[in-house]
């Protein structure tokens, strides 16, 4: 329903009302739209997206070589078979997402270039009101919705995280962050230093090594990587037998998940053995004469930070061929010609790439209020890591770190749709998680246990995130294998959920 109402400045504001409003048209938002269409066919829904097109990360990140760092059999949706190599480029992922939109006629529900500035809940009206700006026209819009489904991800798309190193203003070359890679940047024949050792750096270095005069990966400390072929033997064997792609997708998906669960278990129970296996994969490409311990043996145990998959060992092949190198040291200062390290060595460069991570964004930097009071998500407690105490009719998709993000997005999709249908059955219009009387003094813990998982972007912003409790349903376990059993059995009539 579309109406016109008076704005505070006496100008008219076009207003729309819907049952469910999904924020974001990336992999989570597109999945949410599919689940709503399939499981809540009577619900009206709209998807709002800031960017001029769908895809989220896979649209906004355009640096050379951008690819997934987990397999598409699990990063893809459970309902849409993946038929190509498991590690996919951004272009392949965007094509896959576009097929989902086309196959299910979801485009009619998506509004692009709509930036949400504020979201306010009214208990009197029993709805959310979103103040929105059309970024292409500047027009101000207003959306009313009964339920708000946050699928915008968890980092700031507009800019990445770059530390403020001394002397950056003196450098005579180009400094760029991968998240805002310029279309006209040409690194051909240039000396490039890539600062960082995560998945972005490990993707970028081999992608530009052939064109650069030389590329150096500069890291403060090592990161774990896992190597392997960019292929799934089981999938290839099943295709040779002319097995239906939907069957192949499900069989391979289950095989990968089982293997990942075993690897995660061993990383906790046999960390040193897993460490040596990972280092062995690196030595296979770099040989015994290379100082693998210096450059690729982290101080932390395996899986305390995300482990990027290096398809066909391309990063290490570039190092072995002499087209790339790795330096483990700390930055003292930028100079006119490059970077001076604490060791006294100067790395000369024409281009410096700061692949140093991103800034976490809680709820898309939208200003939230509940009945006129500013909402501080850090003061709330997560209900199964997707809803929050004192926040009515809102769900947030926060995926897995050690497994593919989409596994949890699909799972939350089922939960939200089941909840919406349950509310209709009860005749309820509002649902709000709330601590029960015996839980009001419950010990509150960080959203993610730093002893369990502690990448820099998370540690920098952990204080901004909701809390978790010390028992269900207030825990955010990040454990797919337990949640896949728990989520379908969540008791929607439990007293932790208050209906109105």
Secondary structure as a PSIPRED ss2 file (coil, helix, strand):
# PSIPRED VFORMAT (PSIPRED V4.0)

   1 X C   1.000  0.000  0.000
   2 X E   0.000  0.000  1.000
   3 X E   0.000  0.000  1.000
   4 X E   0.000  0.000  1.000
   5 X E   0.000  0.000  1.000
   6 X E   0.000  0.000  1.000
   7 X C   1.000  0.000  0.000
   8 X C   1.000  0.000  0.000
   9 X C   1.000  0.000  0.000
  10 X C   1.000  0.000  0.000
  11 X C   1.000  0.000  0.000
  12 X E   0.000  0.000  1.000
  13 X E   0.000  0.000  1.000
  14 X E   0.000  0.000  1.000
  15 X E   0.000  0.000  1.000
  16 X E   0.000  0.000  1.000
  17 X E   0.000  0.000  1.000
  18 X E   0.000  0.000  1.000
  19 X E   0.000  0.000  1.000
  20 X E   0.000  0.000  1.000
  21 X E   0.000  0.000  1.000
  22 X E   0.000  0.000  1.000
  23 X E   0.000  0.000  1.000
  24 X C   1.000  0.000  0.000
  25 X C   1.000  0.000  0.000
  26 X C   1.000  0.000  0.000
  27 X H   0.000  1.000  0.000
  28 X H   0.000  1.000  0.000
  29 X H   0.000  1.000  0.000
  30 X H   0.000  1.000  0.000
  31 X H   0.000  1.000  0.000
  32 X H   0.000  1.000  0.000
  33 X H   0.000  1.000  0.000
  34 X H   0.000  1.000  0.000
  35 X H   0.000  1.000  0.000
  36 X H   0.000  1.000  0.000
  37 X H   0.000  1.000  0.000
  38 X H   0.000  1.000  0.000
  39 X H   0.000  1.000  0.000
  40 X C   1.000  0.000  0.000
  41 X C   1.000  0.000  0.000
  42 X C   1.000  0.000  0.000
  43 X C   1.000  0.000  0.000
  44 X C   1.000  0.000  0.000
  45 X E   0.000  0.000  1.000
  46 X E   0.000  0.000  1.000
  47 X E   0.000  0.000  1.000
  48 X E   0.000  0.000  1.000
  49 X C   1.000  0.000  0.000
  50 X C   1.000  0.000  0.000
  51 X C   1.000  0.000  0.000
  52 X C   1.000  0.000  0.000
  53 X C   1.000  0.000  0.000
  54 X C   1.000  0.000  0.000
  55 X C   1.000  0.000  0.000
  56 X C   1.000  0.000  0.000
  57 X H   0.000  1.000  0.000
  58 X H   0.000  1.000  0.000
  59 X H   0.000  1.000  0.000
  60 X H   0.000  1.000  0.000
  61 X C   1.000  0.000  0.000
  62 X C   1.000  0.000  0.000
  63 X C   1.000  0.000  0.000
  64 X C   1.000  0.000  0.000
  65 X C   1.000  0.000  0.000
  66 X C   1.000  0.000  0.000
  67 X E   0.000  0.000  1.000
  68 X C   1.000  0.000  0.000
  69 X C   1.000  0.000  0.000
  70 X C   1.000  0.000  0.000
  71 X C   1.000  0.000  0.000
  72 X H   0.000  1.000  0.000
  73 X H   0.000  1.000  0.000
  74 X H   0.000  1.000  0.000
  75 X H   0.000  1.000  0.000
  76 X C   1.000  0.000  0.000
  77 X C   1.000  0.000  0.000
  78 X C   1.000  0.000  0.000
  79 X C   1.000  0.000  0.000
  80 X C   1.000  0.000  0.000
  81 X C   1.000  0.000  0.000
  82 X C   1.000  0.000  0.000
  83 X C   1.000  0.000  0.000
  84 X C   1.000  0.000  0.000
  85 X C   1.000  0.000  0.000
  86 X C   1.000  0.000  0.000
  87 X C   1.000  0.000  0.000
  88 X C   1.000  0.000  0.000
  89 X E   0.000  0.000  1.000
  90 X H   0.000  1.000  0.000
  91 X H   0.000  1.000  0.000
  92 X H   0.000  1.000  0.000
  93 X H   0.000  1.000  0.000
  94 X H   0.000  1.000  0.000
  95 X H   0.000  1.000  0.000
  96 X H   0.000  1.000  0.000
  97 X H   0.000  1.000  0.000
  98 X H   0.000  1.000  0.000
  99 X H   0.000  1.000  0.000
 100 X H   0.000  1.000  0.000
 101 X H   0.000  1.000  0.000
 102 X H   0.000  1.000  0.000
 103 X H   0.000  1.000  0.000
 104 X C   1.000  0.000  0.000
 105 X C   1.000  0.000  0.000
 106 X C   1.000  0.000  0.000
 107 X H   0.000  1.000  0.000
 108 X H   0.000  1.000  0.000
 109 X H   0.000  1.000  0.000
 110 X E   0.000  0.000  1.000
 111 X E   0.000  0.000  1.000
 112 X C   1.000  0.000  0.000
 113 X C   1.000  0.000  0.000
 114 X E   0.000  0.000  1.000
 115 X E   0.000  0.000  1.000
 116 X E   0.000  0.000  1.000
 117 X E   0.000  0.000  1.000
 118 X E   0.000  0.000  1.000
 119 X E   0.000  0.000  1.000
 120 X E   0.000  0.000  1.000
 121 X E   0.000  0.000  1.000
 122 X E   0.000  0.000  1.000
 123 X C   1.000  0.000  0.000
 124 X C   1.000  0.000  0.000
 125 X C   1.000  0.000  0.000
 126 X C   1.000  0.000  0.000
 127 X E   0.000  0.000  1.000
 128 X E   0.000  0.000  1.000
 129 X E   0.000  0.000  1.000
 130 X E   0.000  0.000  1.000
 131 X E   0.000  0.000  1.000
 132 X E   0.000  0.000  1.000
 133 X E   0.000  0.000  1.000
 134 X E   0.000  0.000  1.000
 135 X C   1.000  0.000  0.000
 136 X C   1.000  0.000  0.000
 137 X C   1.000  0.000  0.000
 138 X C   1.000  0.000  0.000
 139 X C   1.000  0.000  0.000
 140 X E   0.000  0.000  1.000
 141 X E   0.000  0.000  1.000
 142 X E   0.000  0.000  1.000
 143 X E   0.000  0.000  1.000
 144 X E   0.000  0.000  1.000
 145 X E   0.000  0.000  1.000
 146 X E   0.000  0.000  1.000
 147 X E   0.000  0.000  1.000
 148 X E   0.000  0.000  1.000
 149 X E   0.000  0.000  1.000
 150 X E   0.000  0.000  1.000
 151 X C   1.000  0.000  0.000
 152 X C   1.000  0.000  0.000
 153 X C   1.000  0.000  0.000
 154 X C   1.000  0.000  0.000
 155 X E   0.000  0.000  1.000
 156 X E   0.000  0.000  1.000
 157 X E   0.000  0.000  1.000
 158 X E   0.000  0.000  1.000
 159 X E   0.000  0.000  1.000
 160 X E   0.000  0.000  1.000
 161 X C   1.000  0.000  0.000
 162 X C   1.000  0.000  0.000
 163 X C   1.000  0.000  0.000
 164 X C   1.000  0.000  0.000
 165 X C   1.000  0.000  0.000
 166 X C   1.000  0.000  0.000
 167 X C   1.000  0.000  0.000
 168 X H   0.000  1.000  0.000
 169 X H   0.000  1.000  0.000
 170 X H   0.000  1.000  0.000
 171 X C   1.000  0.000  0.000
 172 X C   1.000  0.000  0.000
 173 X C   1.000  0.000  0.000
 174 X E   0.000  0.000  1.000
 175 X E   0.000  0.000  1.000
 176 X E   0.000  0.000  1.000
 177 X C   1.000  0.000  0.000
 178 X H   0.000  1.000  0.000
 179 X H   0.000  1.000  0.000
 180 X H   0.000  1.000  0.000
 181 X C   1.000  0.000  0.000
 182 X C   1.000  0.000  0.000
 183 X C   1.000  0.000  0.000
 184 X C   1.000  0.000  0.000
 185 X C   1.000  0.000  0.000
 186 X C   1.000  0.000  0.000
 187 X C   1.000  0.000  0.000
 188 X C   1.000  0.000  0.000
 189 X C   1.000  0.000  0.000
 190 X C   1.000  0.000  0.000
 191 X E   0.000  0.000  1.000
 192 X E   0.000  0.000  1.000
 193 X E   0.000  0.000  1.000
 194 X E   0.000  0.000  1.000
 195 X E   0.000  0.000  1.000
 196 X C   1.000  0.000  0.000
 197 X C   1.000  0.000  0.000
 198 X C   1.000  0.000  0.000
 199 X H   0.000  1.000  0.000
 200 X H   0.000  1.000  0.000
 201 X H   0.000  1.000  0.000
 202 X H   0.000  1.000  0.000
 203 X H   0.000  1.000  0.000
 204 X H   0.000  1.000  0.000
 205 X H   0.000  1.000  0.000
 206 X H   0.000  1.000  0.000
 207 X H   0.000  1.000  0.000
 208 X H   0.000  1.000  0.000
 209 X C   1.000  0.000  0.000
 210 X C   1.000  0.000  0.000
 211 X C   1.000  0.000  0.000
 212 X C   1.000  0.000  0.000
 213 X C   1.000  0.000  0.000
 214 X E   0.000  0.000  1.000
 215 X E   0.000  0.000  1.000
 216 X E   0.000  0.000  1.000
 217 X E   0.000  0.000  1.000
 218 X E   0.000  0.000  1.000
 219 X E   0.000  0.000  1.000
 220 X C   1.000  0.000  0.000
 221 X C   1.000  0.000  0.000
 222 X C   1.000  0.000  0.000
 223 X C   1.000  0.000  0.000
 224 X C   1.000  0.000  0.000
 225 X E   0.000  0.000  1.000
 226 X E   0.000  0.000  1.000
 227 X E   0.000  0.000  1.000
 228 X E   0.000  0.000  1.000
 229 X C   1.000  0.000  0.000
 230 X C   1.000  0.000  0.000
 231 X C   1.000  0.000  0.000
 232 X C   1.000  0.000  0.000
 233 X H   0.000  1.000  0.000
 234 X H   0.000  1.000  0.000
 235 X H   0.000  1.000  0.000
 236 X H   0.000  1.000  0.000
 237 X H   0.000  1.000  0.000
 238 X H   0.000  1.000  0.000
 239 X H   0.000  1.000  0.000
 240 X H   0.000  1.000  0.000
 241 X C   1.000  0.000  0.000
 242 X C   1.000  0.000  0.000
 243 X C   1.000  0.000  0.000
 244 X C   1.000  0.000  0.000
 245 X H   0.000  1.000  0.000
 246 X H   0.000  1.000  0.000
 247 X H   0.000  1.000  0.000
 248 X H   0.000  1.000  0.000
 249 X H   0.000  1.000  0.000
 250 X H   0.000  1.000  0.000
 251 X H   0.000  1.000  0.000
 252 X H   0.000  1.000  0.000
 253 X H   0.000  1.000  0.000
 254 X H   0.000  1.000  0.000
 255 X H   0.000  1.000  0.000
 256 X H   0.000  1.000  0.000
 257 X H   0.000  1.000  0.000
 258 X H   0.000  1.000  0.000
 259 X H   0.000  1.000  0.000
 260 X H   0.000  1.000  0.000
 261 X H   0.000  1.000  0.000
 262 X H   0.000  1.000  0.000
 263 X H   0.000  1.000  0.000
 264 X H   0.000  1.000  0.000
 265 X H   0.000  1.000  0.000
 266 X H   0.000  1.000  0.000
 267 X H   0.000  1.000  0.000
 268 X H   0.000  1.000  0.000
 269 X H   0.000  1.000  0.000
 270 X C   1.000  0.000  0.000
 271 X H   0.000  1.000  0.000
 272 X H   0.000  1.000  0.000
 273 X H   0.000  1.000  0.000
 274 X H   0.000  1.000  0.000
 275 X H   0.000  1.000  0.000
 276 X H   0.000  1.000  0.000
 277 X H   0.000  1.000  0.000
 278 X H   0.000  1.000  0.000
 279 X H   0.000  1.000  0.000
 280 X H   0.000  1.000  0.000
 281 X H   0.000  1.000  0.000
 282 X H   0.000  1.000  0.000
 283 X H   0.000  1.000  0.000
 284 X H   0.000  1.000  0.000
 285 X H   0.000  1.000  0.000
 286 X H   0.000  1.000  0.000
 287 X C   1.000  0.000  0.000
 288 X C   1.000  0.000  0.000
 289 X C   1.000  0.000  0.000
 290 X C   1.000  0.000  0.000
 291 X C   1.000  0.000  0.000
 292 X H   0.000  1.000  0.000
 293 X H   0.000  1.000  0.000
 294 X H   0.000  1.000  0.000
 295 X H   0.000  1.000  0.000
 296 X H   0.000  1.000  0.000
 297 X C   1.000  0.000  0.000
 298 X C   1.000  0.000  0.000
 299 X C   1.000  0.000  0.000
 300 X C   1.000  0.000  0.000
 301 X C   1.000  0.000  0.000
 302 X C   1.000  0.000  0.000
 303 X C   1.000  0.000  0.000
 304 X C   1.000  0.000  0.000
 305 X C   1.000  0.000  0.000
 306 X C   1.000  0.000  0.000
 307 X C   1.000  0.000  0.000
 308 X E   0.000  0.000  1.000
 309 X E   0.000  0.000  1.000
 310 X E   0.000  0.000  1.000
 311 X E   0.000  0.000  1.000
 312 X C   1.000  0.000  0.000
 313 X C   1.000  0.000  0.000
 314 X H   0.000  1.000  0.000
 315 X H   0.000  1.000  0.000
 316 X H   0.000  1.000  0.000
 317 X H   0.000  1.000  0.000
 318 X H   0.000  1.000  0.000
 319 X H   0.000  1.000  0.000
 320 X H   0.000  1.000  0.000
 321 X C   1.000  0.000  0.000
 322 X C   1.000  0.000  0.000
 323 X C   1.000  0.000  0.000
 324 X E   0.000  0.000  1.000
 325 X E   0.000  0.000  1.000
 326 X E   0.000  0.000  1.000
 327 X E   0.000  0.000  1.000
 328 X E   0.000  0.000  1.000
 329 X C   1.000  0.000  0.000
 330 X C   1.000  0.000  0.000
 331 X E   0.000  0.000  1.000
 332 X E   0.000  0.000  1.000
 333 X E   0.000  0.000  1.000
 334 X E   0.000  0.000  1.000
 335 X C   1.000  0.000  0.000
 336 X C   1.000  0.000  0.000
 337 X C   1.000  0.000  0.000
 338 X E   0.000  0.000  1.000
 339 X E   0.000  0.000  1.000
 340 X E   0.000  0.000  1.000
 341 X E   0.000  0.000  1.000
 342 X C   1.000  0.000  0.000
 343 X C   1.000  0.000  0.000
 344 X C   1.000  0.000  0.000
 345 X C   1.000  0.000  0.000
 346 X E   0.000  0.000  1.000
 347 X E   0.000  0.000  1.000
 348 X E   0.000  0.000  1.000
 349 X C   1.000  0.000  0.000
 350 X C   1.000  0.000  0.000
 351 X E   0.000  0.000  1.000
 352 X E   0.000  0.000  1.000
 353 X E   0.000  0.000  1.000
 354 X E   0.000  0.000  1.000
 355 X C   1.000  0.000  0.000
 356 X C   1.000  0.000  0.000
 357 X C   1.000  0.000  0.000
 358 X E   0.000  0.000  1.000
 359 X E   0.000  0.000  1.000
 360 X E   0.000  0.000  1.000
 361 X C   1.000  0.000  0.000
 362 X H   0.000  1.000  0.000
 363 X H   0.000  1.000  0.000
 364 X H   0.000  1.000  0.000
 365 X H   0.000  1.000  0.000
 366 X C   1.000  0.000  0.000
 367 X E   0.000  0.000  1.000
 368 X E   0.000  0.000  1.000
 369 X E   0.000  0.000  1.000
 370 X E   0.000  0.000  1.000
 371 X C   1.000  0.000  0.000
 372 X C   1.000  0.000  0.000
 373 X E   0.000  0.000  1.000
 374 X E   0.000  0.000  1.000
 375 X C   1.000  0.000  0.000
 376 X C   1.000  0.000  0.000
 377 X H   0.000  1.000  0.000
 378 X H   0.000  1.000  0.000
 379 X H   0.000  1.000  0.000
 380 X C   1.000  0.000  0.000
 381 X E   0.000  0.000  1.000
 382 X E   0.000  0.000  1.000
 383 X E   0.000  0.000  1.000
 384 X C   1.000  0.000  0.000
 385 X C   1.000  0.000  0.000
 386 X C   1.000  0.000  0.000
 387 X E   0.000  0.000  1.000
 388 X E   0.000  0.000  1.000
 389 X C   1.000  0.000  0.000
 390 X C   1.000  0.000  0.000
 391 X C   1.000  0.000  0.000
 392 X C   1.000  0.000  0.000
 393 X C   1.000  0.000  0.000
 394 X E   0.000  0.000  1.000
 395 X E   0.000  0.000  1.000
 396 X E   0.000  0.000  1.000
 397 X C   1.000  0.000  0.000
 398 X C   1.000  0.000  0.000
 399 X C   1.000  0.000  0.000
 400 X C   1.000  0.000  0.000
 401 X C   1.000  0.000  0.000
 402 X C   1.000  0.000  0.000
 403 X C   1.000  0.000  0.000
 404 X C   1.000  0.000  0.000
 405 X H   0.000  1.000  0.000
 406 X H   0.000  1.000  0.000
 407 X H   0.000  1.000  0.000
 408 X H   0.000  1.000  0.000
 409 X H   0.000  1.000  0.000
 410 X H   0.000  1.000  0.000
 411 X H   0.000  1.000  0.000
 412 X H   0.000  1.000  0.000
 413 X H   0.000  1.000  0.000
 414 X H   0.000  1.000  0.000
 415 X H   0.000  1.000  0.000
 416 X H   0.000  1.000  0.000
 417 X H   0.000  1.000  0.000
 418 X H   0.000  1.000  0.000
 419 X H   0.000  1.000  0.000
 420 X H   0.000  1.000  0.000
 421 X H   0.000  1.000  0.000
 422 X H   0.000  1.000  0.000
 423 X H   0.000  1.000  0.000
 424 X H   0.000  1.000  0.000
 425 X H   0.000  1.000  0.000
 426 X H   0.000  1.000  0.000
 427 X C   1.000  0.000  0.000
 428 X C   1.000  0.000  0.000
 429 X C   1.000  0.000  0.000
 430 X C   1.000  0.000  0.000
 431 X E   0.000  0.000  1.000
 432 X E   0.000  0.000  1.000
 433 X E   0.000  0.000  1.000
 434 X C   1.000  0.000  0.000
 435 X C   1.000  0.000  0.000
 436 X C   1.000  0.000  0.000
 437 X H   0.000  1.000  0.000
 438 X H   0.000  1.000  0.000
 439 X H   0.000  1.000  0.000
 440 X C   1.000  0.000  0.000
 441 X C   1.000  0.000  0.000
 442 X C   1.000  0.000  0.000
 443 X C   1.000  0.000  0.000
 444 X C   1.000  0.000  0.000
 445 X E   0.000  0.000  1.000
 446 X C   1.000  0.000  0.000
 447 X C   1.000  0.000  0.000
 448 X C   1.000  0.000  0.000
 449 X C   1.000  0.000  0.000
 450 X C   1.000  0.000  0.000
 451 X C   1.000  0.000  0.000
 452 X C   1.000  0.000  0.000
 453 X C   1.000  0.000  0.000
 454 X C   1.000  0.000  0.000
 455 X C   1.000  0.000  0.000
 456 X H   0.000  1.000  0.000
 457 X H   0.000  1.000  0.000
 458 X H   0.000  1.000  0.000
 459 X H   0.000  1.000  0.000
 460 X H   0.000  1.000  0.000
 461 X H   0.000  1.000  0.000
 462 X H   0.000  1.000  0.000
 463 X H   0.000  1.000  0.000
 464 X H   0.000  1.000  0.000
 465 X C   1.000  0.000  0.000
 466 X C   1.000  0.000  0.000
 467 X E   0.000  0.000  1.000
 468 X E   0.000  0.000  1.000
 469 X C   1.000  0.000  0.000
 470 X C   1.000  0.000  0.000
 471 X C   1.000  0.000  0.000
 472 X C   1.000  0.000  0.000
 473 X C   1.000  0.000  0.000
 474 X C   1.000  0.000  0.000
 475 X C   1.000  0.000  0.000
 476 X C   1.000  0.000  0.000
 477 X C   1.000  0.000  0.000
 478 X C   1.000  0.000  0.000
 479 X C   1.000  0.000  0.000
 480 X H   0.000  1.000  0.000
 481 X H   0.000  1.000  0.000
 482 X H   0.000  1.000  0.000
 483 X H   0.000  1.000  0.000
 484 X H   0.000  1.000  0.000
 485 X H   0.000  1.000  0.000
 486 X H   0.000  1.000  0.000
 487 X H   0.000  1.000  0.000
 488 X H   0.000  1.000  0.000
 489 X H   0.000  1.000  0.000
 490 X C   1.000  0.000  0.000
 491 X C   1.000  0.000  0.000
 492 X C   1.000  0.000  0.000
 493 X C   1.000  0.000  0.000
 494 X C   1.000  0.000  0.000
 495 X C   1.000  0.000  0.000
 496 X C   1.000  0.000  0.000
 497 X E   0.000  0.000  1.000
 498 X E   0.000  0.000  1.000
 499 X E   0.000  0.000  1.000
 500 X C   1.000  0.000  0.000
